[in-house]
Amino acid sequence: MQQEFGVSISATQIGMASMGCINDEGIPICPRFGTTCTGSRAIVCMGKAMQDFPEAQAEVLVAGLSIVSRSAKTIMDIRRVIPKMELAVSVAAA
Protein backbone atom coordinates (compact mmCIF):
# COMPACT_ATOMS: atom_id res chain seq x y z
CA MET A 1 0.00 0.00 0.00
CA GLN A 2 1.20 3.46 -0.79
CA GLN A 3 0.87 6.05 1.92
CA GLU A 4 0.70 9.80 1.53
CA PHE A 5 2.40 12.06 4.03
CA GLY A 6 0.13 12.78 6.97
CA VAL A 7 -2.36 10.03 6.12
CA SER A 8 -2.55 7.12 8.52
CA ILE A 9 -3.62 3.66 7.46
CA SER A 10 -5.16 1.29 9.97
CA ALA A 11 -4.03 -2.27 10.59
CA THR A 12 -7.39 -3.47 9.29
CA GLN A 13 -6.88 -1.61 6.01
CA ILE A 14 -3.41 -3.11 5.59
CA GLY A 15 -4.82 -6.58 6.24
CA MET A 16 -7.74 -6.12 3.87
CA ALA A 17 -5.41 -4.87 1.14
CA SER A 18 -3.17 -7.90 1.70
CA MET A 19 -6.22 -10.17 1.46
CA GLY A 20 -7.28 -8.55 -1.82
CA CYS A 21 -10.46 -7.00 -0.44
CA ILE A 22 -9.53 -3.36 -1.10
CA ASN A 23 -6.99 -1.52 -3.22
CA ASP A 24 -4.35 1.01 -2.15
CA GLU A 25 -6.95 3.78 -1.93
CA GLY A 26 -9.29 1.71 0.25
CA ILE A 27 -11.78 1.07 -2.54
CA PRO A 28 -13.29 -2.44 -2.55
CA ILE A 29 -11.93 -4.55 -5.41
CA CYS A 30 -13.33 -7.94 -4.45
CA PRO A 31 -16.88 -8.36 -5.79
CA ARG A 32 -17.84 -10.23 -2.60
CA PHE A 33 -16.45 -7.66 -0.18
CA GLY A 34 -19.19 -6.11 1.92
CA THR A 35 -21.99 -8.09 0.30
CA THR A 36 -21.68 -11.85 -0.09
CA CYS A 37 -18.37 -12.46 1.67
CA THR A 38 -18.78 -15.19 4.26
CA GLY A 39 -16.63 -16.13 7.22
CA SER A 40 -15.42 -19.25 5.43
CA ARG A 41 -14.43 -17.27 2.33
CA ALA A 42 -12.62 -14.71 4.49
CA ILE A 43 -10.63 -17.53 6.12
CA VAL A 44 -9.50 -18.79 2.71
CA CYS A 45 -8.33 -15.31 1.71
CA MET A 46 -6.76 -14.81 5.14
CA GLY A 47 -4.72 -18.02 4.92
CA LYS A 48 -3.43 -17.14 1.44
CA ALA A 49 -2.56 -13.58 2.48
CA MET A 50 -0.68 -14.81 5.56
CA GLN A 51 1.51 -16.97 3.33
CA ASP A 52 1.95 -14.26 0.68
CA PHE A 53 2.61 -11.43 3.16
CA PRO A 54 4.27 -12.93 6.28
CA GLU A 55 5.28 -9.46 7.47
CA ALA A 56 1.60 -8.48 7.73
CA GLN A 57 0.21 -11.57 9.47
CA ALA A 58 -1.10 -9.62 12.47
CA GLU A 59 -2.85 -7.12 10.22
CA VAL A 60 -4.33 -9.93 8.11
CA LEU A 61 -5.64 -11.63 11.24
CA VAL A 62 -7.31 -8.40 12.39
CA ALA A 63 -8.85 -7.89 8.95
CA GLY A 64 -10.08 -11.48 8.82
CA LEU A 65 -11.73 -11.14 12.20
CA SER A 66 -13.27 -7.85 11.13
CA ILE A 67 -14.79 -9.41 8.01
CA VAL A 68 -16.03 -12.44 9.93
CA SER A 69 -17.68 -10.27 12.56
CA ARG A 70 -19.34 -8.08 9.92
CA SER A 71 -20.75 -11.03 8.00
CA ALA A 72 -21.92 -12.97 11.08
CA LYS A 73 -25.57 -12.94 11.97
CA THR A 74 -25.03 -14.32 15.48
CA ILE A 75 -22.15 -14.81 17.89
CA MET A 76 -22.33 -18.53 17.10
CA ASP A 77 -21.35 -17.77 13.49
CA ILE A 78 -18.18 -16.15 14.81
CA ARG A 79 -17.49 -18.99 17.24
CA ARG A 80 -17.72 -21.54 14.40
CA VAL A 81 -15.04 -19.71 12.41
CA ILE A 82 -12.52 -19.14 15.24
CA PRO A 83 -11.00 -22.68 15.04
CA LYS A 84 -10.50 -22.22 11.28
CA MET A 85 -8.76 -18.91 11.95
CA GLU A 86 -6.49 -20.60 14.49
CA LEU A 87 -5.64 -23.27 11.92
CA ALA A 88 -4.83 -20.64 9.28
CA VAL A 89 -2.51 -18.89 11.73
CA SER A 90 -0.73 -22.11 12.70
CA VAL A 91 -0.29 -23.16 9.06
CA ALA A 92 1.16 -19.76 8.18
CA ALA A 93 3.47 -19.84 11.20
CA ALA A 94 4.88 -23.25 10.25
N, CA, C and O atoms as a MOPAC input file, in Angstrom:
PM7 MOZYME 1SCF
protein

 N      0.83100 1    -1.17900 1     0.00000 1
 C      0.00000 1     0.00000 1     0.00000 1
 C      0.87400 1     1.24000 1     0.00000 1
 O      1.87600 1     1.30700 1     0.71300 1
 N      0.49400 1     2.20500 1    -0.79300 1
 C      1.20000 1     3.46500 1    -0.79300 1
 C      0.56000 1     4.37200 1     0.24000 1
 O     -0.65400 1     4.35100 1     0.44200 1
 N      1.38900 1     5.16300 1     0.88400 1
 C      0.87400 1     6.04900 1     1.91900 1
 C      1.32400 1     7.46200 1     1.63600 1
 O      2.49900 1     7.70800 1     1.36500 1
 N      0.38500 1     8.39500 1     1.69900 1
 C      0.70400 1     9.79700 1     1.53100 1
 C      1.15400 1    10.36800 1     2.86800 1
 O      0.79900 1     9.85100 1     3.92700 1
 N      1.92300 1    11.41700 1     2.80700 1
 C      2.39700 1    12.06400 1     4.02600 1
 C      1.21000 1    12.59400 1     4.82000 1
 O      0.33700 1    13.26700 1     4.27200 1
 N      1.18400 1    12.28900 1     6.10400 1
 C      0.12700 1    12.77900 1     6.97200 1
 C     -1.14600 1    11.95300 1     6.95700 1
 O     -2.10600 1    12.29300 1     7.64900 1
 N     -1.17600 1    10.88100 1     6.18600 1
 C     -2.36100 1    10.02800 1     6.11600 1
 C     -2.03200 1     8.71600 1     6.80600 1
 O     -1.08400 1     8.02700 1     6.42900 1
 N     -2.81800 1     8.37400 1     7.81700 1
 C     -2.55100 1     7.12200 1     8.52000 1
 C     -3.44500 1     6.01800 1     7.96900 1
 O     -4.58900 1     6.25600 1     7.58100 1
 N     -2.90500 1     4.82500 1     7.94600 1
 C     -3.61900 1     3.65500 1     7.45700 1
 C     -3.74000 1     2.68800 1     8.62700 1
 O     -2.76300 1     2.41700 1     9.32400 1
 N     -4.93700 1     2.17400 1     8.83500 1
 C     -5.15500 1     1.28600 1     9.97200 1
 C     -4.64700 1    -0.11800 1     9.67600 1
 O     -4.43500 1    -0.49100 1     8.52300 1
 N     -4.46000 1    -0.87700 1    10.73300 1
 C     -4.03200 1    -2.26900 1    10.59000 1
 C     -5.06400 1    -3.06800 1     9.80900 1
 O     -4.70700 1    -3.94700 1     9.02400 1
 N     -6.33600 1    -2.76900 1    10.01900 1
 C     -7.39300 1    -3.47400 1     9.29500 1
 C     -7.29800 1    -3.19600 1     7.80300 1
 O     -7.47600 1    -4.10700 1     6.99500 1
 N     -7.01900 1    -1.94600 1     7.42000 1
 C     -6.88100 1    -1.61000 1     6.00600 1
 C     -5.68700 1    -2.32400 1     5.38200 1
 O     -5.77300 1    -2.80100 1     4.25000 1
 N     -4.59200 1    -2.40200 1     6.10000 1
 C     -3.41500 1    -3.11300 1     5.59200 1
 C     -3.75600 1    -4.57800 1     5.38400 1
 O     -3.41400 1    -5.15700 1     4.35400 1
 N     -4.42900 1    -5.18100 1     6.35900 1
 C     -4.82100 1    -6.58100 1     6.24300 1
 C     -5.78800 1    -6.82300 1     5.10500 1
 O     -5.64800 1    -7.80000 1     4.37100 1
 N     -6.76700 1    -5.94800 1     4.94800 1
 C     -7.74000 1    -6.11600 1     3.86800 1
 C     -7.09700 1    -5.93400 1     2.50200 1
 O     -7.47200 1    -6.61100 1     1.54400 1
 N     -6.13600 1    -5.02700 1     2.40300 1
 C     -5.41200 1    -4.86500 1     1.14300 1
 C     -4.57500 1    -6.10700 1     0.85400 1
 O     -4.49000 1    -6.54200 1    -0.29400 1
 N     -3.96300 1    -6.67600 1     1.87600 1
 C     -3.17300 1    -7.89700 1     1.70200 1
 C     -4.05200 1    -9.07100 1     1.28800 1
 O     -3.62100 1    -9.94000 1     0.53100 1
 N     -5.28700 1    -9.09200 1     1.79000 1
 C     -6.21800 1   -10.16700 1     1.45700 1
 C     -6.85400 1    -9.98200 1     0.08300 1
 O     -7.48600 1   -10.90500 1    -0.43300 1
 N     -6.69500 1    -8.80400 1    -0.51400 1
 C     -7.28500 1    -8.54700 1    -1.82400 1
 C     -8.70200 1    -8.01900 1    -1.76200 1
 O     -9.42600 1    -8.04900 1    -2.75700 1
 N     -9.10200 1    -7.53600 1    -0.59800 1
 C    -10.46400 1    -6.99600 1    -0.43800 1
 C    -10.56400 1    -5.57300 1    -0.97800 1
 O    -11.54300 1    -5.21400 1    -1.63200 1
 N     -9.53500 1    -4.76500 1    -0.69600 1
 C     -9.52800 1    -3.36300 1    -1.09700 1
 C     -8.22100 1    -3.04500 1    -1.80900 1
 O     -7.24000 1    -3.78000 1    -1.69200 1
 N     -8.22000 1    -1.93600 1    -2.55200 1
 C     -6.98700 1    -1.52100 1    -3.22200 1
 C     -6.22700 1    -0.52500 1    -2.35200 1
 O     -6.57900 1    -0.31400 1    -1.19200 1
 N     -5.20000 1     0.08000 1    -2.90600 1
 C     -4.35300 1     1.00800 1    -2.14800 1
 C     -5.10900 1     2.23200 1    -1.63400 1
 O     -4.73400 1     2.81600 1    -0.61800 1
 N     -6.17000 1     2.61600 1    -2.33700 1
 C     -6.94500 1     3.78200 1    -1.93000 1
 C     -8.07300 1     3.42900 1    -0.96700 1
 O     -8.79900 1     4.31400 1    -0.51200 1
 N     -8.22600 1     2.14100 1    -0.65100 1
 C     -9.29000 1     1.71300 1     0.25100 1
 C    -10.60200 1     1.41000 1    -0.44300 1
 O    -11.62700 1     1.22400 1     0.21100 1
 N    -10.57400 1     1.35900 1    -1.76800 1
 C    -11.78300 1     1.07500 1    -2.54400 1
 C    -11.91700 1    -0.43600 1    -2.70100 1
 O    -10.95500 1    -1.10300 1    -3.08000 1
 N    -13.10600 1    -0.98900 1    -2.41300 1
 C    -13.29300 1    -2.44400 1    -2.55500 1
 C    -13.01000 1    -2.91200 1    -3.97800 1
 O    -13.50200 1    -2.32800 1    -4.94400 1
 N    -12.20900 1    -3.97400 1    -4.09800 1
 C    -11.92800 1    -4.54600 1    -5.41200 1
 C    -12.45200 1    -5.96700 1    -5.53700 1
 O    -12.57600 1    -6.48700 1    -6.64500 1
 N    -12.75800 1    -6.59300 1    -4.42100 1
 C    -13.32700 1    -7.93500 1    -4.45400 1
 C    -14.83800 1    -7.80000 1    -4.61500 1
 O    -15.47200 1    -7.06800 1    -3.85500 1
 N    -15.42500 1    -8.49500 1    -5.59300 1
 C    -16.87500 1    -8.36200 1    -5.79000 1
 C    -17.69500 1    -8.86300 1    -4.60400 1
 O    -18.85600 1    -8.48000 1    -4.45200 1
 N    -17.11200 1    -9.70800 1    -3.76600 1
 C    -17.83600 1   -10.23200 1    -2.60400 1
 C    -17.70300 1    -9.35200 1    -1.37500 1
 O    -18.48600 1    -9.48400 1    -0.43500 1
 N    -16.73000 1    -8.45900 1    -1.36700 1
 C    -16.45100 1    -7.65500 1    -0.17700 1
 C    -17.65400 1    -6.78700 1     0.18300 1
 O    -18.16300 1    -6.02600 1    -0.64100 1
 N    -18.09300 1    -6.92200 1     1.43000 1
 C    -19.19200 1    -6.10500 1     1.91600 1
 C    -20.57700 1    -6.59700 1     1.54900 1
 O    -21.57000 1    -6.06300 1     2.04300 1
 N    -20.66500 1    -7.60600 1     0.69100 1
 C    -21.99100 1    -8.08700 1     0.29900 1
 C    -22.14200 1    -9.57100 1     0.57800 1
 O    -22.84400 1    -9.96200 1     1.51000 1
 N    -21.48900 1   -10.39700 1    -0.22100 1
 C    -21.67500 1   -11.84500 1    -0.08900 1
 C    -20.47700 1   -12.55700 1     0.50800 1
 O    -20.41300 1   -13.78500 1     0.46700 1
 N    -19.53400 1   -11.82600 1     1.05700 1
 C    -18.37100 1   -12.46300 1     1.66900 1
 C    -18.80500 1   -13.15900 1     2.95300 1
 O    -19.45800 1   -12.56200 1     3.80900 1
 N    -18.43500 1   -14.41700 1     3.07000 1
 C    -18.78300 1   -15.19300 1     4.25800 1
 C    -17.54100 1   -15.38100 1     5.12200 1
 O    -16.42200 1   -15.10000 1     4.69400 1
 N    -17.75400 1   -15.85600 1     6.33000 1
 C    -16.63300 1   -16.13400 1     7.21800 1
 C    -15.69600 1   -17.16600 1     6.64200 1
 O    -14.47700 1   -17.03500 1     6.75200 1
 N    -16.25900 1   -18.20000 1     6.02200 1
 C    -15.42300 1   -19.25200 1     5.42900 1
 C    -14.58800 1   -18.71100 1     4.28400 1
 O    -13.41700 1   -19.06700 1     4.15200 1
 N    -15.16800 1   -17.86300 1     3.45900 1
 C    -14.43200 1   -17.27300 1     2.33400 1
 C    -13.32400 1   -16.36000 1     2.86000 1
 O    -12.21700 1   -16.34900 1     2.32200 1
 N    -13.62100 1   -15.60200 1     3.90500 1
 C    -12.61800 1   -14.71400 1     4.49000 1
 C    -11.43600 1   -15.51000 1     5.02600 1
 O    -10.29300 1   -15.06200 1     4.93500 1
 N    -11.70500 1   -16.69100 1     5.58600 1
 C    -10.63200 1   -17.53300 1     6.12200 1
 C     -9.72600 1   -18.01700 1     4.99900 1
 O     -8.50800 1   -18.07700 1     5.17100 1
 N    -10.30200 1   -18.36100 1     3.85800 1
 C     -9.49600 1   -18.79400 1     2.70700 1
 C     -8.57600 1   -17.65600 1     2.26500 1
 O     -7.38000 1   -17.86200 1     2.06100 1
 N     -9.13300 1   -16.46800 1     2.11800 1
 C     -8.32900 1   -15.30900 1     1.71300 1
 C     -7.28400 1   -14.96500 1     2.77200 1
 O     -6.16000 1   -14.58200 1     2.44900 1
 N     -7.67100 1   -15.10600 1     4.03600 1
 C     -6.76100 1   -14.81300 1     5.14100 1
 C     -5.56100 1   -15.75500 1     5.12800 1
 O     -4.42200 1   -15.31200 1     5.27900 1
 N     -5.80800 1   -17.04800 1     4.94800 1
 C     -4.71600 1   -18.01900 1     4.91500 1
 C     -3.74100 1   -17.75300 1     3.78400 1
 O     -2.52600 1   -17.83200 1     3.96600 1
 N     -4.28800 1   -17.43400 1     2.59700 1
 C     -3.43100 1   -17.14000 1     1.44300 1
 C     -2.61700 1   -15.86900 1     1.68300 1
 O     -1.42600 1   -15.82200 1     1.37600 1
 N     -3.26500 1   -14.84200 1     2.23200 1
 C     -2.56200 1   -13.58000 1     2.48400 1
 C     -1.47000 1   -13.74200 1     3.53300 1
 O     -0.42400 1   -13.10000 1     3.44100 1
 N     -1.70000 1   -14.58900 1     4.52500 1
 C     -0.68100 1   -14.81400 1     5.55900 1
 C      0.55600 1   -15.48400 1     4.97500 1
 O      1.67300 1   -15.23200 1     5.42700 1
 N      0.36100 1   -16.32900 1     3.98300 1
 C      1.50600 1   -16.97000 1     3.33400 1
 C      2.18400 1   -16.01400 1     2.36200 1
 O      3.40900 1   -16.01300 1     2.24300 1
 N      1.38900 1   -15.19400 1     1.66100 1
 C      1.94600 1   -14.26100 1     0.68300 1
 C      2.61600 1   -13.05100 1     1.33100 1
 O      3.58500 1   -12.51400 1     0.79400 1
 N      2.10600 1   -12.62500 1     2.47500 1
 C      2.61400 1   -11.43400 1     3.16100 1
 C      2.92100 1   -11.75700 1     4.62300 1
 O      2.19800 1   -11.30700 1     5.51200 1
 N      3.98000 1   -12.52900 1     4.89100 1
 C      4.27200 1   -12.92600 1     6.27600 1
 C      4.54900 1   -11.73900 1     7.19800 1
 O      4.35800 1   -11.83900 1     8.41000 1
 N      4.99200 1   -10.63400 1     6.64000 1
 C      5.27700 1    -9.46100 1     7.47200 1
 C      3.99800 1    -8.77400 1     7.95400 1
 O      4.04800 1    -7.93900 1     8.85700 1
 N      2.86800 1    -9.11600 1     7.36600 1
 C      1.59500 1    -8.48000 1     7.72800 1
 C      0.61000 1    -9.47400 1     8.33600 1
 O     -0.60100 1    -9.27100 1     8.25400 1
 N      1.11500 1   -10.54200 1     8.94100 1
 C      0.21400 1   -11.56600 1     9.47000 1
 C     -0.71700 1   -11.02700 1    10.54900 1
 O     -1.89100 1   -11.39500 1    10.58100 1
 N     -0.23000 1   -10.18100 1    11.41600 1
 C     -1.09600 1    -9.62400 1    12.47000 1
 C     -2.20600 1    -8.77300 1    11.86300 1
 O     -3.35700 1    -8.84800 1    12.29400 1
 N     -1.86300 1    -7.97100 1    10.87000 1
 C     -2.85400 1    -7.12400 1    10.21600 1
 C     -3.88400 1    -7.96200 1     9.46300 1
 O     -5.07200 1    -7.63900 1     9.45600 1
 N     -3.42000 1    -9.03600 1     8.83200 1
 C     -4.32700 1    -9.92900 1     8.10800 1
 C     -5.28600 1   -10.60300 1     9.08700 1
 O     -6.47200 1   -10.74800 1     8.79300 1
 N     -4.78500 1   -11.00900 1    10.23000 1
 C     -5.63800 1   -11.63000 1    11.24500 1
 C     -6.72000 1   -10.65600 1    11.71700 1
 O     -7.88300 1   -11.03800 1    11.84800 1
 N     -6.34700 1    -9.41600 1    11.96800 1
 C     -7.31100 1    -8.39800 1    12.39000 1
 C     -8.35800 1    -8.17200 1    11.29900 1
 O     -9.55000 1    -8.07400 1    11.59000 1
 N     -7.91500 1    -8.09200 1    10.05500 1
 C     -8.85100 1    -7.88800 1     8.94600 1
 C     -9.78500 1    -9.07800 1     8.79300 1
 O    -10.98200 1    -8.90500 1     8.56600 1
 N     -9.24500 1   -10.28000 1     8.91600 1
 C    -10.08100 1   -11.47600 1     8.81600 1
 C    -11.14700 1   -11.50200 1     9.89000 1
 O    -12.30500 1   -11.81300 1     9.61200 1
 N    -10.76800 1   -11.18000 1    11.10600 1
 C    -11.73300 1   -11.14200 1    12.20400 1
 C    -12.77100 1   -10.04400 1    11.97700 1
 O    -13.94500 1   -10.21700 1    12.30500 1
 N    -12.34400 1    -8.94000 1    11.42600 1
 C    -13.26900 1    -7.84800 1    11.12600 1
 C    -14.31000 1    -8.28100 1    10.09500 1
 O    -15.50000 1    -8.00900 1    10.25500 1
 N    -13.86000 1    -8.94800 1     9.04600 1
 C    -14.78500 1    -9.40900 1     8.00800 1
 C    -15.73100 1   -10.46200 1     8.56200 1
 O    -16.93100 1   -10.43100 1     8.29100 1
 N    -15.19300 1   -11.38900 1     9.33300 1
 C    -16.02600 1   -12.44100 1     9.92700 1
 C    -17.09100 1   -11.82400 1    10.82500 1
 O    -18.25400 1   -12.22200 1    10.77000 1
 N    -16.70600 1   -10.86300 1    11.64500 1
 C    -17.67900 1   -10.26500 1    12.56500 1
 C    -18.72800 1    -9.44200 1    11.82400 1
 O    -19.87000 1    -9.35500 1    12.27500 1
 N    -18.36400 1    -8.84100 1    10.70700 1
 C    -19.34200 1    -8.08200 1     9.92000 1
 C    -20.34100 1    -8.98900 1     9.22100 1
 O    -21.51700 1    -8.64700 1     9.09600 1
 N    -19.87500 1   -10.14000 1     8.76800 1
 C    -20.75400 1   -11.03200 1     8.00500 1
 C    -21.57300 1   -11.96000 1     8.89700 1
 O    -22.52500 1   -12.58400 1     8.42700 1
 N    -21.21800 1   -12.05900 1    10.17100 1
 C    -21.91900 1   -12.96900 1    11.08500 1
 C    -23.29000 1   -12.41600 1    11.46300 1
 O    -23.46900 1   -11.21700 1    11.67900 1
 N    -24.23200 1   -13.32100 1    11.53100 1
 C    -25.57400 1   -12.94400 1    11.97100 1
 C    -25.72400 1   -13.12400 1    13.48100 1
 O    -26.49700 1   -12.41200 1    14.12300 1
 N    -24.98600 1   -14.07500 1    14.04100 1
 C    -25.02700 1   -14.32400 1    15.48200 1
 C    -23.60400 1   -14.55200 1    15.98300 1
 O    -22.67200 1   -14.73200 1    15.19900 1
 N    -23.46200 1   -14.54000 1    17.28800 1
 C    -22.15100 1   -14.81100 1    17.89000 1
 C    -21.71200 1   -16.24000 1    17.59200 1
 O    -20.51500 1   -16.52100 1    17.52400 1
 N    -22.66600 1   -17.13400 1    17.41600 1
 C    -22.33200 1   -18.52800 1    17.10200 1
 C    -21.65600 1   -18.63500 1    15.73800 1
 O    -20.80000 1   -19.49800 1    15.54400 1
 N    -22.02300 1   -17.77500 1    14.79300 1
 C    -21.35100 1   -17.76600 1    13.49000 1
 C    -19.86900 1   -17.44200 1    13.66400 1
 O    -19.01600 1   -18.03100 1    13.00000 1
 N    -19.57400 1   -16.51800 1    14.54500 1
 C    -18.17800 1   -16.15300 1    14.80900 1
 C    -17.46000 1   -17.29700 1    15.51600 1
 O    -16.32400 1   -17.62400 1    15.17500 1
 N    -18.11100 1   -17.89600 1    16.48700 1
 C    -17.48800 1   -18.99400 1    17.24300 1
 C    -17.17300 1   -20.18700 1    16.34800 1
 O    -16.19400 1   -20.89300 1    16.59300 1
 N    -17.98000 1   -20.42700 1    15.31800 1
 C    -17.71800 1   -21.54100 1    14.39800 1
 C    -16.47000 1   -21.30000 1    13.54900 1
 O    -15.80600 1   -22.24900 1    13.13200 1
 N    -16.15800 1   -20.04800 1    13.30000 1
 C    -15.04200 1   -19.70900 1    12.41400 1
 C    -13.71600 1   -19.60800 1    13.16600 1
 O    -12.65800 1   -19.78200 1    12.56200 1
 N    -13.74900 1   -19.33400 1    14.45300 1
 C    -12.51800 1   -19.14300 1    15.23900 1
 C    -11.53900 1   -20.31300 1    15.10700 1
 O    -10.35100 1   -20.06100 1    14.90900 1
 N    -11.97000 1   -21.58700 1    15.20600 1
 C    -11.00100 1   -22.68300 1    15.03900 1
 C    -10.34000 1   -22.68700 1    13.65700 1
 O     -9.16800 1   -23.04300 1    13.52900 1
 N    -11.08600 1   -22.29400 1    12.63100 1
 C    -10.50300 1   -22.21800 1    11.28400 1
 C     -9.47000 1   -21.10200 1    11.21200 1
 O     -8.45200 1   -21.23400 1    10.53200 1
 N     -9.73000 1   -20.00700 1    11.90900 1
 C     -8.75900 1   -18.91400 1    11.95100 1
 C     -7.48800 1   -19.36700 1    12.66100 1
 O     -6.38000 1   -19.06500 1    12.21800 1
 N     -7.65100 1   -20.08500 1    13.75600 1
 C     -6.48900 1   -20.60000 1    14.48700 1
 C     -5.67000 1   -21.53200 1    13.60800 1
 O     -4.44000 1   -21.49700 1    13.64200 1
 N     -6.34000 1   -22.36100 1    12.82600 1
 C     -5.64100 1   -23.27000 1    11.91900 1
 C     -4.88300 1   -22.49200 1    10.84900 1
 O     -3.74200 1   -22.82800 1    10.53200 1
 N     -5.50400 1   -21.45900 1    10.29300 1
 C     -4.83000 1   -20.64300 1     9.27800 1
 C     -3.58200 1   -19.97900 1     9.84600 1
 O     -2.55700 1   -19.89300 1     9.17000 1
 N     -3.66800 1   -19.51300 1    11.08100 1
 C     -2.51000 1   -18.88600 1    11.72700 1
 C     -1.40700 1   -19.90800 1    11.95000 1
 O     -0.23800 1   -19.62100 1    11.69300 1
 N     -1.76200 1   -21.09900 1    12.42600 1
 C     -0.73500 1   -22.11100 1    12.70000 1
 C     -0.09200 1   -22.62300 1    11.41800 1
 O      1.10300 1   -22.91500 1    11.40500 1
 N     -0.86100 1   -22.73500 1    10.34400 1
 C     -0.29100 1   -23.16100 1     9.05800 1
 C      0.67000 1   -22.10000 1     8.53600 1
 O      1.74500 1   -22.42700 1     8.03400 1
 N      0.28800 1   -20.83700 1     8.65000 1
 C      1.15600 1   -19.75700 1     8.17500 1
 C      2.41400 1   -19.64100 1     9.02300 1
 O      3.47000 1   -19.26900 1     8.51100 1
 N      2.31700 1   -19.95000 1    10.30300 1
 C      3.47500 1   -19.84200 1    11.19500 1
 C      4.46900 1   -20.98100 1    10.99900 1
 O      5.63700 1   -20.86100 1    11.36600 1
 N      4.00800 1   -22.07300 1    10.42400 1
 C      4.88000 1   -23.24500 1    10.25300 1
 C      5.89700 1   -23.05700 1     9.16400 1
 O      6.69800 1   -23.95600 1     8.90500 1

